[in-house]
Amino acid sequence: MELFDLSGKRALITGSSRGIGKAIAEAMAAAGARVVITSRKIEACEAAAAAIEAAGGEAMARACNVSDRDALRALVDDVMDAWGGIDILVCNAAINPYFGPLKDIDEAAYDKIMETNVKNQLWLCNMVIPQMAERKDGSVIIISSVGAFKGTYNLGAYSISKGADINIARNLAVEWGESQVTVNCIAPALIRTDMARALWEDPERYRQAVSIYPLGRIGEPDEVAGAAVFLAGPSARFITGQTIIVDGGADAARGTYS
């Protein structure tokens, strides 16, 4: 299993106290990495970190609001001081304060989505990647969404931001490739998380959603985590600038997302 061995690696995972981020942190810790659990609420971070340590892993809990660039800088500095470096960066945290058509979104909501999901993602990458480049080794994974590839009725602004994330990854992959830093995206479809709870807890909306998935069900957080471990490990050292779609086959079936 050396291809998926993360022993000795230091992983910073934003939005990792629950959902997809937490599943990624748990999977990377199980693969041998030391992981930083971070989200806005320190109590949730500490609980997630404690669970990883109880399972035999090593984790650090830090509170950080990814909408605050100064907080991101402080987080990176804190991890660097504590562990001396960051080998894996997973940009998972994102926001979606607006659900509805683009024609009705106000400027404040649009700007907040773009500031947090796009601009601050890039700034965080720029904070972390240079020290990876110095060691000629590092992996950056940005959690995008299948919404980046589809038109939607109610998630247009969020989907625009996730499309931008894919192009951030492609450009950073080109810029940092000579330094042996890989930058990739994962684009999940509907996953059983709190962010998507309104969809999967509504029987009719759930039925409509899974009708387009050849696997006949929505995804689970650990099914995204497996792709993250793959991209972070030796298994993916020659993969960069790419997006792995984790969608139960919906893209192959050419379904539409609402």
BASEMAR-418715 format. One line per field, with one value per residue: residue number from 1; x, y, z of N, C-alpha, C in turn. Coordinates in nm, 3 decimals, m for minus. Each point is the difference from the previous one (the first is absolute). Layout:
N
n [NUM; ...] $
n.x [X; ...] $
n.y [Y; ...] $
n.z [Z; ...] $
ca.x [X; ...] $
ca.y [Y; ...] $
ca.z [Z; ...] $
c.x [X; ...] $
c.y [Y; ...] $
c.z [Z; ...] $
END
This chain:
258
n [1; 2; 3; 4; 5; 6; 7; 8; 9; 10; 11; 12; 13; 14; 15; 16; 17; 18; 19; 20; 21; 22; 23; 24; 25; 26; 27; 28; 29; 30; 31; 32; 33; 34; 35; 36; 37; 38; 39; 40; 41; 42; 43; 44; 45; 46; 47; 48; 49; 50; 51; 52; 53; 54; 55; 56; 57; 58; 59; 60; 61; 62; 63; 64; 65; 66; 67; 68; 69; 70; 71; 72; 73; 74; 75; 76; 77; 78; 79; 80; 81; 82; 83; 84; 85; 86; 87; 88; 89; 90; 91; 92; 93; 94; 95; 96; 97; 98; 99; 100; 101; 102; 103; 104; 105; 106; 107; 108; 109; 110; 111; 112; 113; 114; 115; 116; 117; 118; 119; 120; 121; 122; 123; 124; 125; 126; 127; 128; 129; 130; 131; 132; 133; 134; 135; 136; 137; 138; 139; 140; 141; 142; 143; 144; 145; 146; 147; 148; 149; 150; 151; 152; 153; 154; 155; 156; 157; 158; 159; 160; 161; 162; 163; 164; 165; 166; 167; 168; 169; 170; 171; 172; 173; 174; 175; 176; 177; 178; 179; 180; 181; 182; 183; 184; 185; 186; 187; 188; 189; 190; 191; 192; 193; 194; 195; 196; 197; 198; 199; 200; 201; 202; 203; 204; 205; 206; 207; 208; 209; 210; 211; 212; 213; 214; 215; 216; 217; 218; 219; 220; 221; 222; 223; 224; 225; 226; 227; 228; 229; 230; 231; 232; 233; 234; 235; 236; 237; 238; 239; 240; 241; 242; 243; 244; 245; 246; 247; 248; 249; 250; 251; 252; 253; 254; 255; 256; 257; 258] $
n.x [0.082; 0.127; m0.076; m0.060; 0.132; m0.058; 0.070; 0.002; m0.110; 0.001; m0.125; m0.023; m0.112; m0.044; m0.082; 0.082; m0.088; m0.046; m0.093; 0.014; 0.019; m0.094; m0.076; 0.040; m0.021; m0.112; m0.028; 0.038; m0.065; m0.100; 0.031; 0.004; m0.085; 0.073; m0.113; m0.027; m0.077; m0.067; m0.073; m0.116; m0.052; 0.076; m0.119; m0.054; 0.098; m0.011; m0.130; 0.011; 0.085; m0.080; m0.099; 0.073; 0.032; m0.128; m0.002; 0.092; m0.070; 0.052; m0.056; m0.012; m0.061; m0.049; m0.048; m0.077; m0.028; m0.028; m0.103; 0.086; 0.056; m0.015; m0.119; m0.010; 0.050; m0.078; m0.097; 0.037; 0.017; m0.117; m0.051; 0.051; m0.039; m0.116; m0.015; 0.038; m0.122; m0.047; m0.028; m0.116; m0.058; m0.106; m0.038; m0.061; 0.033; m0.130; m0.057; m0.128; 0.010; 0.000; m0.130; 0.019; m0.078; 0.091; m0.117; m0.008; 0.122; 0.025; 0.054; m0.055; m0.106; m0.008; 0.027; m0.086; m0.079; 0.020; m0.019; m0.095; m0.081; 0.030; m0.017; m0.069; m0.061; 0.003; m0.043; m0.084; m0.029; m0.008; m0.069; m0.055; m0.027; 0.042; m0.043; m0.108; m0.001; 0.030; m0.093; m0.051; m0.102; m0.117; m0.114; m0.069; m0.107; m0.071; m0.090; m0.029; m0.070; m0.089; m0.043; 0.132; m0.059; m0.093; m0.100; m0.032; m0.108; 0.059; 0.101; m0.047; m0.013; m0.049; m0.073; m0.025; m0.013; m0.075; m0.057; 0.000; m0.041; m0.072; m0.026; m0.026; m0.057; m0.063; m0.024; m0.035; m0.066; m0.032; m0.038; m0.047; m0.029; 0.082; m0.077; m0.060; m0.075; m0.083; m0.089; m0.096; m0.111; m0.092; m0.085; m0.047; m0.088; m0.124; 0.051; m0.008; m0.012; 0.035; 0.097; m0.011; m0.012; m0.026; 0.100; 0.090; m0.048; m0.015; m0.093; m0.080; 0.068; 0.004; m0.127; m0.026; 0.071; m0.039; m0.107; 0.091; 0.011; 0.083; 0.073; m0.096; 0.099; m0.004; 0.102; 0.100; 0.022; 0.004; m0.101; m0.005; 0.008; m0.051; m0.072; m0.025; m0.012; m0.070; m0.062; m0.007; m0.014; 0.098; m0.119; 0.005; 0.125; m0.059; m0.084; m0.021; m0.072; m0.035; m0.119; m0.008; m0.092; m0.060; m0.070; 0.046; 0.077; m0.043; 0.127; 0.031; m0.097; 0.081; m0.011; m0.100; 0.066; m0.074] $
n.y [m0.121; m0.010; m0.033; m0.047; m0.011; 0.063; m0.103; 0.077; m0.005; 0.131; m0.023; 0.110; m0.019; 0.091; 0.053; m0.040; 0.077; m0.006; m0.084; 0.048; 0.119; m0.031; m0.049; 0.109; 0.076; m0.068; 0.007; 0.126; 0.018; m0.073; 0.085; 0.059; 0.088; 0.106; 0.023; 0.113; m0.006; 0.061; 0.082; 0.060; m0.116; 0.048; 0.006; 0.030; 0.089; 0.036; m0.005; 0.057; 0.089; 0.010; m0.004; 0.083; 0.072; m0.011; 0.025; 0.072; 0.105; 0.097; 0.088; 0.113; 0.063; 0.070; 0.106; 0.009; 0.125; m0.083; 0.067; m0.026; 0.080; 0.093; m0.056; m0.001; 0.122; 0.032; m0.063; 0.046; 0.118; m0.021; m0.053; 0.098; 0.081; m0.063; m0.011; 0.124; m0.031; 0.018; m0.130; 0.007; 0.067; m0.009; 0.067; m0.028; 0.088; 0.019; 0.104; 0.000; 0.133; m0.039; m0.028; 0.004; 0.054; 0.004; 0.004; m0.075; m0.043; 0.039; 0.119; 0.025; m0.074; 0.056; 0.120; m0.033; m0.054; 0.101; 0.084; m0.076; m0.032; 0.122; 0.127; m0.033; m0.081; 0.094; 0.090; m0.093; m0.032; 0.131; m0.015; m0.109; 0.023; 0.125; m0.033; m0.041; 0.110; 0.056; m0.089; 0.061; 0.028; m0.033; m0.006; 0.065; m0.008; 0.043; 0.009; m0.039; m0.013; m0.099; 0.090; m0.018; m0.117; 0.044; 0.032; 0.086; m0.034; m0.058; m0.057; 0.097; 0.084; m0.095; m0.038; 0.130; 0.009; m0.109; 0.061; 0.112; m0.078; m0.058; 0.123; 0.025; m0.119; 0.019; 0.123; m0.033; m0.098; 0.092; 0.092; m0.104; m0.040; 0.094; 0.046; m0.084; 0.110; m0.093; 0.041; m0.055; m0.035; m0.002; m0.052; 0.008; m0.097; m0.041; 0.052; m0.103; 0.132; 0.077; 0.035; m0.130; 0.022; 0.123; m0.045; m0.056; 0.098; 0.059; m0.090; 0.100; 0.094; m0.085; m0.033; 0.128; 0.026; m0.106; 0.053; 0.098; m0.069; m0.050; 0.047; 0.088; 0.079; 0.079; 0.084; m0.066; 0.075; m0.123; 0.010; 0.118; m0.042; m0.109; 0.085; 0.061; m0.116; m0.043; 0.119; m0.024; m0.126; m0.089; m0.052; 0.130; m0.040; m0.072; 0.037; 0.096; 0.100; m0.107; m0.045; m0.062; m0.049; 0.027; m0.069; m0.119; 0.056; 0.106; 0.037; m0.126; 0.014; 0.108; m0.017; 0.065; 0.102; m0.006] $
n.z [0.000; m0.042; m0.103; 0.108; 0.022; 0.102; 0.040; 0.107; m0.073; m0.025; 0.041; m0.069; 0.067; m0.084; 0.089; 0.096; 0.061; m0.126; m0.042; m0.124; 0.054; 0.087; m0.099; m0.066; 0.106; 0.023; m0.129; m0.002; 0.115; m0.048; m0.100; 0.121; m0.053; 0.037; 0.063; m0.064; 0.108; m0.097; 0.073; m0.010; 0.040; 0.098; 0.061; m0.117; m0.014; 0.125; m0.019; m0.118; 0.053; 0.105; m0.089; m0.075; 0.107; 0.032; m0.131; 0.068; m0.048; m0.073; 0.083; m0.064; 0.099; m0.102; 0.061; m0.109; m0.028; m0.101; 0.050; 0.097; m0.089; 0.094; 0.019; m0.132; m0.007; 0.102; m0.065; m0.118; 0.055; 0.060; m0.111; m0.070; 0.097; m0.001; m0.132; m0.024; m0.039; m0.122; m0.002; 0.065; m0.097; 0.078; m0.107; 0.113; 0.092; m0.001; m0.057; 0.034; 0.019; m0.127; 0.002; m0.132; m0.092; m0.098; m0.063; 0.111; m0.029; 0.124; m0.014; 0.117; m0.032; m0.121; 0.051; 0.096; m0.092; m0.082; 0.099; 0.051; m0.100; m0.043; 0.035; 0.109; m0.088; m0.094; 0.087; 0.043; m0.124; m0.023; 0.112; m0.051; m0.127; 0.024; 0.122; m0.069; m0.075; 0.116; 0.040; m0.107; 0.082; m0.047; 0.066; m0.094; 0.078; m0.101; 0.097; m0.122; m0.110; m0.015; 0.089; 0.005; m0.026; 0.085; m0.080; 0.095; 0.066; 0.102; m0.065; m0.079; 0.102; 0.078; m0.104; m0.018; 0.132; m0.013; m0.104; 0.070; 0.100; m0.095; m0.041; 0.127; 0.014; m0.114; 0.037; 0.124; m0.061; m0.088; 0.087; 0.072; m0.121; m0.041; 0.098; m0.085; m0.008; 0.041; m0.090; 0.071; m0.062; 0.092; m0.087; 0.124; m0.013; 0.008; 0.110; 0.082; m0.013; 0.102; m0.084; m0.025; 0.130; m0.044; m0.074; 0.083; 0.077; m0.117; 0.031; m0.036; 0.063; 0.103; m0.018; m0.018; 0.110; 0.069; m0.057; 0.016; 0.114; m0.089; 0.101; m0.031; 0.037; 0.107; 0.002; 0.057; 0.109; 0.052; m0.087; 0.054; 0.126; m0.056; m0.074; 0.116; 0.065; m0.103; m0.005; 0.130; m0.042; 0.014; 0.021; 0.036; 0.013; m0.096; 0.097; m0.086; 0.054; 0.070; m0.041; 0.117; m0.083; 0.115; m0.089; 0.032; m0.095; 0.071; m0.001; 0.023; 0.089; 0.004; 0.132; 0.056; 0.055; 0.107] $
ca.x [m0.082; 0.086; m0.055; m0.098; 0.058; 0.025; 0.079; 0.092; m0.053; m0.075; m0.114; m0.090; m0.128; m0.097; m0.138; 0.019; m0.061; m0.118; m0.025; 0.106; 0.130; 0.030; 0.028; 0.134; 0.096; 0.006; 0.063; 0.142; 0.063; 0.010; 0.108; 0.126; 0.031; m0.045; m0.102; m0.050; m0.145; m0.032; m0.127; m0.023; m0.027; 0.111; m0.052; m0.021; 0.134; 0.061; m0.069; 0.044; 0.140; 0.003; m0.044; 0.112; 0.104; m0.051; 0.015; 0.142; 0.061; 0.052; m0.077; 0.008; m0.124; 0.017; m0.115; 0.032; m0.107; 0.066; m0.041; 0.089; 0.133; 0.096; m0.012; 0.069; 0.144; 0.035; m0.009; 0.117; 0.117; m0.011; 0.035; 0.143; 0.076; m0.018; 0.042; 0.114; m0.033; m0.129; 0.024; m0.128; m0.101; m0.133; m0.090; m0.135; m0.099; m0.064; m0.128; m0.105; m0.106; m0.115; m0.060; m0.099; 0.050; 0.097; m0.065; m0.047; 0.104; 0.047; 0.145; 0.070; 0.008; 0.090; 0.137; 0.043; 0.030; 0.123; 0.111; 0.037; 0.019; 0.095; 0.116; 0.074; 0.060; 0.126; 0.094; 0.048; 0.098; 0.122; 0.067; 0.050; 0.077; 0.144; 0.085; 0.000; 0.091; 0.137; 0.035; m0.030; m0.098; m0.121; m0.126; m0.112; m0.127; m0.110; m0.130; m0.088; m0.135; m0.052; m0.068; 0.090; m0.014; m0.141; m0.085; m0.093; m0.108; 0.005; 0.135; 0.083; 0.116; 0.089; 0.059; 0.100; 0.120; 0.064; 0.067; 0.123; 0.097; 0.063; 0.100; 0.110; 0.083; 0.070; 0.106; 0.106; 0.071; 0.098; 0.099; 0.083; 0.036; 0.145; 0.040; m0.055; m0.121; m0.119; m0.121; m0.114; m0.132; m0.102; m0.133; m0.106; m0.142; m0.072; 0.061; m0.080; 0.060; m0.093; m0.023; m0.099; m0.104; m0.134; m0.026; m0.011; m0.102; m0.130; m0.017; m0.025; 0.121; 0.099; m0.036; 0.038; 0.147; 0.063; m0.048; 0.099; 0.124; m0.003; 0.015; m0.129; 0.006; 0.094; 0.129; 0.034; 0.123; 0.123; 0.021; 0.080; 0.128; 0.089; 0.063; 0.097; 0.120; 0.065; 0.067; 0.104; 0.106; 0.089; m0.083; m0.042; 0.109; 0.005; m0.132; m0.014; m0.087; m0.116; m0.116; m0.066; m0.143; m0.051; m0.142; m0.085; m0.026; m0.099; 0.053; m0.004; m0.141; m0.040; m0.114; 0.008; m0.004; m0.085] $
ca.y [0.121; 0.117; 0.103; 0.079; 0.023; 0.141; 0.007; 0.112; 0.118; 0.095; 0.040; 0.106; m0.024; 0.099; m0.050; m0.144; m0.047; m0.079; m0.024; m0.048; 0.035; m0.091; m0.132; 0.006; 0.003; m0.134; m0.092; 0.032; m0.043; m0.146; m0.031; 0.033; 0.143; 0.087; 0.085; 0.119; 0.016; 0.141; 0.058; 0.121; m0.028; m0.078; m0.118; m0.103; m0.043; m0.081; m0.129; m0.078; m0.037; m0.101; m0.127; m0.052; m0.047; m0.121; m0.108; m0.026; 0.100; 0.123; 0.112; 0.130; 0.074; 0.145; 0.072; 0.096; 0.039; 0.015; 0.127; 0.101; m0.029; 0.010; m0.124; m0.103; 0.022; m0.041; m0.146; m0.056; 0.028; m0.085; m0.137; m0.001; 0.006; m0.123; m0.122; 0.026; m0.004; m0.056; m0.080; m0.019; 0.102; m0.030; 0.116; m0.057; 0.093; 0.091; 0.050; 0.024; 0.071; 0.032; m0.109; 0.061; 0.033; 0.107; 0.128; 0.059; 0.009; 0.136; 0.014; m0.039; m0.146; m0.043; 0.034; m0.086; m0.132; 0.007; 0.032; m0.117; m0.125; 0.015; 0.083; m0.048; m0.129; 0.030; 0.059; m0.108; m0.077; 0.080; m0.002; m0.133; m0.068; 0.028; m0.086; m0.130; 0.010; m0.005; m0.141; m0.073; m0.104; 0.051; m0.028; 0.088; m0.054; 0.094; m0.065; 0.076; m0.054; m0.028; 0.120; 0.074; m0.048; m0.001; 0.112; m0.036; 0.095; 0.068; 0.000; 0.060; 0.073; m0.100; m0.077; 0.086; 0.000; m0.131; m0.003; 0.078; m0.080; m0.094; 0.073; 0.029; m0.120; m0.019; 0.100; m0.025; m0.121; 0.043; 0.090; m0.065; m0.134; m0.023; m0.019; m0.130; 0.017; m0.033; 0.073; m0.067; 0.021; m0.105; 0.058; m0.093; 0.027; 0.007; m0.082; 0.007; 0.094; 0.100; 0.103; m0.051; m0.069; 0.033; m0.082; m0.144; m0.030; 0.016; m0.122; 0.024; 0.055; m0.108; m0.091; 0.064; 0.006; m0.130; m0.053; 0.025; m0.068; m0.142; m0.081; 0.000; 0.056; 0.110; m0.041; 0.015; 0.078; m0.077; m0.034; 0.112; m0.007; m0.093; 0.071; 0.094; m0.076; m0.035; 0.117; 0.049; m0.097; m0.034; m0.052; 0.104; 0.096; 0.045; 0.056; 0.138; 0.082; m0.080; m0.003; m0.130; 0.014; m0.106; 0.031; m0.117; m0.026; 0.092; 0.068; m0.098; m0.015; 0.131; 0.056; 0.142; 0.025; 0.113] $
ca.z [0.000; 0.001; m0.088; 0.074; 0.131; 0.029; 0.124; 0.011; m0.065; 0.083; m0.084; 0.045; m0.066; 0.047; 0.012; 0.026; 0.125; m0.033; m0.141; m0.088; 0.056; 0.111; m0.056; m0.060; 0.109; 0.059; m0.095; m0.010; 0.125; m0.006; m0.095; 0.063; 0.005; 0.109; m0.063; 0.068; m0.008; 0.016; m0.042; 0.079; 0.141; 0.054; 0.069; m0.102; m0.045; 0.106; 0.003; m0.116; 0.022; 0.106; m0.058; m0.079; 0.091; 0.065; m0.097; m0.020; m0.087; 0.061; m0.053; 0.064; m0.018; m0.007; m0.053; m0.106; m0.091; m0.129; m0.059; 0.057; m0.053; 0.109; 0.077; m0.079; 0.017; 0.135; 0.003; m0.068; 0.083; 0.118; m0.038; m0.033; 0.126; 0.076; m0.069; m0.087; m0.141; m0.043; m0.119; m0.069; 0.028; m0.054; 0.009; 0.002; 0.054; m0.095; 0.049; m0.098; 0.074; m0.084; m0.077; m0.087; m0.133; m0.006; m0.025; 0.125; 0.101; 0.023; m0.017; 0.122; 0.005; m0.107; 0.037; 0.110; m0.057; m0.079; 0.091; 0.082; m0.074; m0.111; 0.030; 0.117; m0.035; m0.068; 0.095; 0.086; m0.080; m0.012; 0.129; 0.034; m0.105; m0.010; 0.083; m0.068; m0.115; 0.049; 0.024; m0.124; 0.032; 0.063; m0.067; 0.031; m0.047; 0.018; m0.014; m0.088; m0.002; m0.134; m0.045; m0.086; m0.138; m0.037; 0.036; 0.106; 0.023; 0.129; 0.057; m0.102; 0.052; 0.058; m0.109; m0.063; 0.085; m0.008; m0.129; 0.014; 0.075; m0.093; m0.077; 0.092; 0.006; m0.127; m0.014; 0.098; m0.043; m0.100; 0.061; 0.100; m0.042; 0.003; 0.140; 0.040; 0.079; m0.078; 0.039; m0.064; 0.058; 0.008; m0.022; 0.044; m0.023; 0.126; 0.105; 0.124; 0.094; 0.052; m0.101; m0.095; 0.078; m0.050; m0.118; 0.023; 0.100; m0.063; m0.078; m0.142; m0.060; m0.002; m0.109; m0.125; m0.009; m0.026; m0.128; m0.104; 0.035; m0.032; 0.122; 0.067; 0.135; 0.014; 0.051; 0.141; 0.012; m0.013; m0.140; m0.050; 0.070; m0.069; m0.112; 0.056; 0.038; m0.127; m0.058; 0.091; 0.019; m0.112; m0.109; m0.094; m0.020; m0.139; m0.032; 0.046; m0.082; m0.038; 0.088; 0.012; 0.027; 0.088; m0.019; m0.017; m0.140; m0.058; m0.117; m0.109; m0.042; m0.053; 0.072; 0.034; 0.144; 0.037] $
c.x [0.086; m0.053; m0.094; 0.048; 0.031; 0.082; 0.099; m0.050; m0.082; m0.109; m0.084; m0.128; m0.100; m0.140; m0.003; m0.057; m0.126; m0.002; 0.117; 0.137; 0.042; 0.035; 0.138; 0.107; 0.016; 0.072; 0.150; 0.075; 0.017; 0.111; 0.136; 0.034; m0.037; m0.094; m0.037; m0.150; m0.033; m0.137; m0.024; m0.012; 0.104; m0.051; m0.020; 0.133; 0.063; m0.065; 0.046; 0.145; 0.012; m0.040; 0.111; 0.109; m0.043; 0.014; 0.146; 0.071; 0.052; m0.070; 0.019; m0.131; 0.028; m0.127; 0.045; m0.123; 0.065; m0.045; 0.091; 0.143; 0.108; m0.003; 0.069; 0.151; 0.046; m0.004; 0.124; 0.126; 0.003; 0.043; 0.149; 0.086; m0.006; 0.064; 0.111; m0.029; m0.138; 0.025; m0.125; m0.094; m0.130; m0.089; m0.142; m0.106; m0.053; m0.133; m0.099; m0.118; m0.126; m0.044; m0.112; 0.062; 0.095; m0.065; m0.042; 0.110; 0.043; 0.152; 0.077; 0.017; 0.096; 0.146; 0.052; 0.037; 0.133; 0.123; 0.048; 0.039; 0.105; 0.124; 0.080; 0.056; 0.136; 0.103; 0.056; 0.102; 0.132; 0.077; 0.075; 0.097; 0.149; 0.089; m0.001; 0.103; 0.146; 0.048; m0.021; m0.097; m0.121; m0.122; m0.107; m0.124; m0.109; m0.131; m0.093; m0.140; m0.038; m0.078; 0.086; m0.019; m0.143; m0.064; m0.099; m0.106; 0.025; 0.139; 0.099; 0.126; 0.101; 0.071; 0.104; 0.130; 0.074; 0.066; 0.130; 0.106; 0.072; 0.107; 0.114; 0.096; 0.081; 0.115; 0.113; 0.079; 0.108; 0.112; 0.099; 0.045; 0.149; 0.053; m0.059; m0.115; m0.119; m0.121; m0.117; m0.130; m0.075; m0.135; m0.106; m0.137; m0.068; 0.058; m0.078; 0.073; m0.106; m0.033; m0.110; m0.120; m0.141; m0.037; m0.022; m0.098; m0.142; m0.022; m0.018; 0.124; 0.110; m0.028; 0.040; 0.151; 0.059; m0.046; 0.101; 0.133; m0.009; 0.017; m0.125; 0.000; 0.091; 0.129; 0.015; 0.134; 0.128; 0.027; 0.068; 0.139; 0.098; 0.071; 0.106; 0.129; 0.078; 0.079; 0.115; 0.122; 0.090; m0.076; m0.031; 0.110; 0.010; m0.137; m0.007; m0.085; m0.130; m0.112; m0.061; m0.145; m0.047; m0.152; m0.089; m0.038; m0.094; 0.052; 0.000; m0.141; m0.058; m0.127; 0.017; m0.013; m0.087; 0.057] $
c.y [0.127; 0.113; 0.094; 0.031; 0.148; 0.018; 0.116; 0.128; 0.084; 0.062; 0.106; m0.011; 0.102; m0.060; m0.148; m0.049; m0.082; m0.028; m0.054; 0.029; m0.091; m0.138; m0.004; m0.001; m0.138; m0.097; 0.028; m0.038; m0.151; m0.045; 0.045; 0.146; 0.060; 0.103; 0.117; 0.007; 0.147; 0.032; 0.120; m0.026; m0.094; m0.126; m0.116; m0.053; m0.092; m0.138; m0.089; m0.046; m0.109; m0.137; m0.063; m0.054; m0.126; m0.122; m0.029; 0.098; 0.119; 0.118; 0.124; 0.074; 0.150; 0.063; 0.097; 0.025; 0.028; 0.125; 0.115; m0.032; 0.008; m0.127; m0.116; 0.012; m0.047; m0.153; m0.064; 0.021; m0.091; m0.144; m0.010; 0.003; m0.132; m0.121; 0.022; m0.004; m0.058; m0.073; m0.017; 0.112; m0.043; 0.122; m0.051; 0.100; 0.093; 0.044; 0.009; 0.067; 0.029; m0.122; 0.059; 0.036; 0.119; 0.136; 0.071; 0.018; 0.146; 0.002; m0.048; m0.152; m0.052; 0.025; m0.091; m0.139; 0.003; 0.029; m0.125; m0.120; 0.009; 0.076; m0.054; m0.140; 0.023; 0.055; m0.108; m0.086; 0.075; 0.009; m0.131; m0.057; 0.035; m0.089; m0.145; 0.002; m0.005; m0.143; m0.086; m0.114; 0.064; m0.032; 0.096; m0.061; 0.102; m0.075; 0.092; m0.061; m0.034; 0.118; 0.085; m0.035; 0.009; 0.136; m0.046; 0.109; 0.087; 0.010; 0.066; 0.067; m0.096; m0.078; 0.081; m0.002; m0.133; m0.023; 0.077; m0.078; m0.099; 0.070; 0.052; m0.120; m0.019; 0.100; m0.021; m0.125; 0.036; 0.082; m0.073; m0.140; m0.029; m0.020; m0.127; 0.011; m0.030; 0.074; m0.059; 0.037; m0.132; 0.069; m0.100; 0.043; 0.009; m0.102; 0.022; 0.083; 0.099; 0.105; m0.042; m0.063; 0.026; m0.084; m0.146; m0.036; 0.014; m0.120; 0.023; 0.054; m0.105; m0.096; 0.058; 0.000; m0.134; m0.060; 0.021; m0.069; m0.147; m0.091; 0.004; 0.053; 0.121; m0.052; 0.022; 0.075; m0.081; m0.045; 0.115; m0.006; m0.094; 0.066; 0.097; m0.070; m0.039; 0.117; 0.050; m0.090; m0.020; m0.051; 0.103; 0.101; 0.051; 0.049; 0.142; 0.079; m0.068; 0.011; m0.139; 0.023; m0.121; 0.017; m0.121; m0.029; 0.096; 0.070; m0.094; m0.017; 0.129; 0.051; 0.147; 0.013; 0.120; 0.072] $
c.z [0.000; m0.087; 0.074; 0.142; 0.018; 0.128; m0.005; m0.065; 0.098; m0.087; 0.068; m0.081; 0.054; 0.001; 0.035; 0.132; m0.026; m0.150; m0.078; 0.058; 0.114; m0.051; m0.064; 0.109; 0.063; m0.092; m0.012; 0.127; 0.002; m0.093; 0.052; 0.011; 0.135; m0.061; 0.089; m0.025; 0.023; m0.055; 0.092; 0.149; 0.057; 0.071; m0.098; m0.051; 0.103; 0.008; m0.115; 0.017; 0.106; m0.053; m0.083; 0.091; 0.073; m0.091; m0.033; m0.090; 0.078; m0.065; 0.086; m0.028; 0.003; m0.058; m0.107; m0.085; m0.135; m0.075; 0.043; m0.042; 0.108; 0.085; m0.073; 0.017; 0.138; 0.013; m0.062; 0.084; 0.123; m0.031; m0.035; 0.125; 0.075; m0.066; m0.102; m0.148; m0.024; m0.132; m0.085; 0.042; m0.067; 0.024; m0.013; 0.043; m0.109; 0.059; m0.115; 0.071; m0.082; m0.079; m0.084; m0.133; 0.002; m0.019; 0.128; 0.105; 0.019; m0.001; 0.123; 0.009; m0.106; 0.038; 0.112; m0.050; m0.073; 0.088; 0.073; m0.084; m0.110; 0.045; 0.118; m0.019; m0.065; 0.098; 0.094; m0.073; m0.010; 0.131; 0.025; m0.104; m0.001; 0.086; m0.050; m0.113; 0.042; 0.021; m0.124; 0.026; 0.066; m0.084; 0.049; m0.063; 0.031; m0.023; m0.079; 0.010; m0.144; m0.055; m0.092; m0.147; m0.052; 0.026; 0.105; 0.015; 0.124; 0.062; m0.095; 0.053; 0.061; m0.110; m0.076; 0.081; m0.010; m0.136; 0.003; 0.076; m0.091; m0.082; 0.087; 0.002; m0.127; m0.015; 0.100; m0.035; m0.103; 0.065; 0.089; m0.040; 0.006; 0.141; 0.059; 0.099; m0.091; 0.056; m0.078; 0.071; 0.013; m0.012; 0.042; m0.051; 0.138; 0.099; 0.128; 0.105; 0.048; m0.105; m0.098; 0.069; m0.054; m0.121; 0.037; 0.111; m0.055; m0.093; m0.150; m0.070; m0.005; m0.116; m0.135; m0.019; m0.039; m0.132; m0.112; 0.027; m0.038; 0.123; 0.087; 0.141; m0.001; 0.061; 0.149; 0.010; m0.019; m0.143; m0.074; 0.061; m0.070; m0.116; 0.050; 0.041; m0.125; m0.055; 0.087; 0.006; m0.120; m0.122; m0.107; m0.028; m0.143; m0.048; 0.055; m0.099; m0.040; 0.102; m0.003; 0.038; 0.080; 0.005; m0.023; m0.143; m0.069; m0.125; m0.121; m0.053; m0.056; 0.066; 0.024; 0.150; 0.028; 0.119] $
END
